[in-house]
Amino acid sequence: MGAEYGPGSAPLAVAGPDGPWDELGDRLDDEGRAVVCTTWGQWLTAALLDPALRPLLGHDWPRYRQGPTAAGRMRFAVSRLVMKYTAASALNVPVDTLDLGYRPGGRPVLRGLGGELEVSLAHTDELIVVGVSRTGPIGVDAEPAAREISFELLREHVCTPAEDAELALLPEEERRARMLRLWTLKEAYTKALGHGMRRSFAGFGFVIEPMGPIGPGAGGGAARAVLAEVPGESGDGDAREGWTFATHPVQGRYLVSEAHRRVRSGAVPVAAPADSGSRRAAGPLEERVPEPTGLLRFLDR
């Protein structure tokens, strides 16, 4: 799929524990952040055959074991493996040296060696997306590009008055695509803030600067967005300073949005790599995030 992209590169496809992790490191060096994507099926064999799965899941092992279905348990395990390999590669440390704590609302925070690396996780259907940043908060969100959502039911909960007025004028299919894009941007932003669904989506807005069509069969494209409204924002715009946003088409059937705020340089001390010729992670992450957003699922048509 040909595409133009907003700030930052398109998500990096990572088909398994072997990477390509060198490219992840290059993106972190160049941009201070990176987003990777994969499918749980691509990592399934690695998860099933890993004898260290239990210690790698750590405190998430009971939650994994309590999953009601085998497919759900494996999706859970794979999402943690993808996160852990990604973070370990970013830090050039063995996977089993990482530990996670959790902030209120479930946002993960790497402890010890990972103290200066921000992480975010999103998943939908088969897709798993992980964002990592050396330079400040990052949030990612993903949805199927063909998802049917109800503007009439969601507008009050999701849109500012300006966004509502703009969307109401669009043809139905274009409105659906723009609404879905807006949803993923707001999810990514609140995840970067660590607020999740505790923050009203209708309380802040975006001005969308499309750079191409988004959606199935659209031939590719991306969206650039500017944060337009923040409750309690000071007149000098400090609340919006440093934020960048983008939406990318992935695999021809998903939308992935990212939100990032640069608050420091990308020079983060990391352990020396085990082998000087590669950034390959040495062996698997655990993270707990809220379950897939209930509001959007509940209001789907």
C-alpha positions in Angstrom: 0.0 0.0 0.0 1.5 3.3 -1.1 1.2 6.1 1.5 2.4 9.4 2.8 2.8 9.7 6.5 2.6 12.4 9.1 5.2 13.1 11.7 7.3 10.0 12.3 7.6 6.9 10.2 4.9 4.3 9.4 4.7 1.5 12.0 7.5 -1.1 11.6 6.4 -4.6 10.9 8.0 -7.1 13.2 7.2 -10.7 12.3 8.7 -12.4 15.3 11.3 -12.4 18.1 14.1 -12.0 15.5 12.9 -8.5 14.5 14.0 -6.5 12.5 15.3 -4.9 15.6 18.2 -3.0 14.0 15.6 -0.8 12.2 13.8 -0.1 15.5 17.0 1.1 17.0 17.7 3.3 14.0 14.2 4.9 14.3 14.8 5.6 18.0 18.1 7.2 17.2 16.6 9.4 14.5 13.2 10.3 15.9 13.4 9.4 19.6 10.4 7.1 19.3 9.2 4.2 17.2 6.0 2.2 16.7 6.0 -1.5 15.8 3.1 -3.7 14.6 2.6 -7.4 14.2 -0.2 -10.0 14.4 -0.6 -12.4 17.3 -0.5 -15.3 14.8 3.0 -14.4 13.7 4.3 -14.7 17.3 2.1 -17.6 18.3 4.7 -20.4 17.7 7.3 -18.4 19.7 4.9 -18.1 22.6 3.8 -21.7 22.6 7.4 -23.0 22.4 9.0 -20.7 24.9 9.8 -22.7 28.0 10.3 -19.4 29.9 6.8 -18.1 29.3 5.7 -18.2 32.9 8.7 -16.2 34.3 8.4 -13.8 31.3 4.8 -13.1 32.1 5.7 -12.6 35.8 2.8 -11.1 37.7 0.6 -11.4 34.7 0.8 -15.2 34.8 -2.4 -15.6 37.0 -4.3 -13.4 34.6 -3.1 -15.4 31.6 -4.1 -18.6 33.3 -7.5 -17.3 34.2 -8.4 -16.4 30.6 -11.7 -18.1 29.6 -10.5 -19.3 26.2 -7.3 -20.7 24.8 -7.3 -18.1 22.0 -7.7 -15.3 24.5 -4.9 -16.6 26.6 -2.5 -16.8 23.7 -3.4 -13.3 22.5 -2.7 -12.0 26.0 0.6 -13.8 26.2 1.7 -12.7 22.7 1.0 -9.0 23.4 3.2 -9.2 26.4 6.0 -10.9 24.5 5.9 -8.3 21.7 6.1 -5.5 24.3 8.9 -7.1 26.1 11.0 -7.8 23.0 10.4 -4.3 21.7 11.4 -2.6 25.0 14.5 -4.9 25.4 15.6 -4.1 21.9 15.2 -0.4 22.5 17.3 -0.6 25.6 19.8 -3.2 24.3 19.2 -5.4 27.3 18.2 -9.1 27.7 14.4 -9.4 27.8 14.3 -11.1 31.2 16.0 -8.2 32.9 13.0 -5.9 32.4 10.3 -5.3 35.0 7.1 -3.4 34.9 5.0 -1.3 37.3 1.7 0.2 36.6 0.4 3.7 37.1 -3.2 4.4 38.1 -5.5 3.4 35.1 -3.1 0.6 34.1 -0.5 2.5 32.1 2.7 0.5 32.2 6.0 1.9 33.4 9.3 0.1 33.0 11.4 0.0 36.1 15.1 -0.4 36.6 16.9 -0.5 33.3 13.8 0.7 31.5 13.2 3.8 33.7 13.7 6.2 30.8 11.7 4.4 28.2 8.0 5.1 27.7 5.8 2.3 26.3 2.2 1.9 25.0 0.2 -1.0 23.8 -2.8 -1.4 21.5 -4.5 -4.4 20.0 -7.6 -5.1 17.8 -8.6 -8.2 16.0 -5.3 -9.9 15.0 -3.2 -6.7 15.2 -0.8 -5.8 18.0 0.8 -2.4 18.2 3.6 -1.2 20.5 5.0 2.3 20.8 8.3 3.1 22.6 9.8 6.5 23.2 13.0 7.8 24.7 11.9 11.5 24.5 8.6 11.7 26.3 5.1 10.2 26.6 3.7 8.1 23.8 0.3 6.5 23.2 -0.9 4.2 20.4 -4.3 3.0 19.4 -5.6 0.8 16.6 -9.0 -0.1 15.0 -10.1 -2.0 11.9 -10.5 0.6 9.1 -13.8 -0.9 8.1 -15.3 -0.7 11.6 -19.0 0.5 11.5 -19.6 3.1 14.2 -22.6 5.3 14.9 -22.0 9.0 14.7 -25.4 9.8 16.2 -24.7 7.7 19.3 -21.1 8.6 19.7 -21.0 12.3 18.8 -22.1 13.5 22.3 -19.4 11.4 24.0 -16.5 11.9 21.5 -16.8 15.3 19.6 -16.2 18.9 20.6 -18.9 21.3 19.1 -16.5 22.2 16.3 -15.8 18.6 15.5 -19.5 17.7 15.6 -20.4 20.5 13.3 -17.7 19.6 10.8 -18.5 15.8 10.8 -22.3 16.5 10.5 -21.7 18.1 7.0 -19.8 15.1 5.5 -21.2 12.3 3.4 -21.9 9.2 5.5 -18.9 7.1 4.5 -16.5 10.0 4.8 -17.9 10.9 8.2 -17.5 7.3 9.4 -13.9 7.2 8.3 -13.1 10.6 9.9 -14.9 9.7 13.1 -12.9 6.5 13.4 -9.7 8.4 12.8 -10.7 11.0 15.4 -11.5 8.2 17.9 -8.1 6.6 17.5 -6.3 9.9 17.8 -8.1 10.7 21.1 -7.4 7.2 22.4 -3.7 7.6 21.6 -3.6 11.0 23.2 -5.3 10.0 26.5 -3.1 6.9 26.7 0.0 9.1 26.3 -1.3 11.2 29.2 -2.0 8.2 31.3 -5.7 9.1 31.6 -7.3 6.5 29.4 -11.1 6.5 29.5 -11.1 8.7 32.6 -10.9 11.8 30.4 -13.9 12.9 28.4 -13.1 12.7 24.7 -15.6 15.6 24.1 -13.4 17.9 26.3 -10.6 18.3 23.8 -10.4 18.4 20.0 -8.2 18.1 17.0 -7.9 20.0 13.7 -7.3 17.3 11.1 -4.9 18.0 8.2 -5.4 15.0 5.9 -2.5 14.0 3.7 -4.3 11.4 1.7 -7.4 9.0 1.9 -7.8 6.6 4.8 -9.6 3.4 4.7 -10.1 0.1 2.7 -9.2 0.4 -0.9 -8.1 4.0 -0.5 -4.6 3.4 -1.8 -3.0 4.6 1.3 -2.6 7.8 3.2 -2.2 9.4 6.6 -3.5 12.2 8.8 -1.7 14.9 10.5 -3.5 16.4 13.4 -3.0 19.5 15.7 -4.4 19.6 19.2 -7.0 22.3 19.2 -8.7 22.4 22.6 -7.4 21.5 26.0 -9.5 22.2 29.2 -7.7 24.9 31.3 -5.2 25.6 28.6 -3.2 28.8 29.2 -3.2 31.5 26.6 0.4 30.8 25.7 -0.5 27.3 24.4 1.9 25.5 26.8 -0.5 22.6 27.1 -0.1 21.8 23.4 3.7 22.4 23.2 5.7 19.5 21.9 2.8 17.2 20.8 2.8 15.4 17.4 0.1 13.1 16.1 -0.3 10.8 13.1 -2.6 8.2 11.7 -1.3 5.4 9.5 -3.0 2.7 7.4 -1.6 -0.7 8.3 -1.9 -3.9 6.3 -4.6 -2.4 4.2 -7.3 -2.9 6.9 -6.3 -1.2 10.1 -5.8 2.4 11.3 -3.0 3.0 13.8 -2.8 6.4 15.5 0.1 7.7 17.6 0.5 10.6 20.0 3.8 11.7 21.3 5.1 14.6 23.3 8.8 15.5 23.2 9.9 16.7 26.6 13.6 15.7 26.6 16.3 14.7 24.2 16.6 11.2 22.9 20.0 10.6 24.6 19.0 7.9 27.1 21.7 5.8 28.8 21.3 2.2 27.9 23.2 -0.9 28.7 25.9 -1.9 26.2 24.5 -4.4 23.7 25.4 -8.0 24.2 26.8 -8.1 20.7 28.1 -5.1 19.0 26.8 -6.0 15.6 23.1 -6.1 16.3 20.3 -4.7 18.4 18.5 -8.0 18.6 16.7 -8.5 21.8 18.3 -11.2 23.9 15.4 -13.1 25.0 10.9 -11.7 26.1 7.4 -7.8 28.6 4.6 -7.7 30.7 2.2 -4.9 30.8 -1.3 -4.4 31.9 -3.6 -1.9 30.1 -7.3 -1.5 30.3 -9.4 -3.9 28.3 -10.5 -2.8 24.8 -12.6 0.4 25.1 -16.1 -0.5 26.1 -17.8 2.6 24.8 -16.9 2.1 21.1 -17.7 -1.6 21.2 -21.0 -1.0 22.9 -22.1 1.6 20.5 -21.0 -0.2 17.3 -23.8 -0.9 14.9 
